[in-house]
């Protein structure tokens, strides 16, 4: 059986978080930005579970349920906002959605 160290899980978490953060900064499509935010949440979840397993407690796993709940609410609200923006402006490009005016 292969045992994976805490450092490997944290490295994976850092890589996923960095990719998500870079995607949020670079991309202009709101759906891609939204997916990158979800990738950042997954990275945080991996770190919580890794620390939980390393410490031998269930505290990190409890946080994972809260993160999943927040992510589900974020998906529902975020996609509703994106659909409403697309219906109103006929675009989902961030650089064209710079104003709250009509």
Buried (B, 14 or more C-beta within 10 A) or exposed (E): EEEEEEEEBBEBBEEBBEBBBEBBEEBEBBEBBBBBBBBBBBBBBBBBBBBBBEEEEEEBEEBBEEBEEEBEEBEEEBEEEBEEBBEEEEEBEEEEBEEEEE
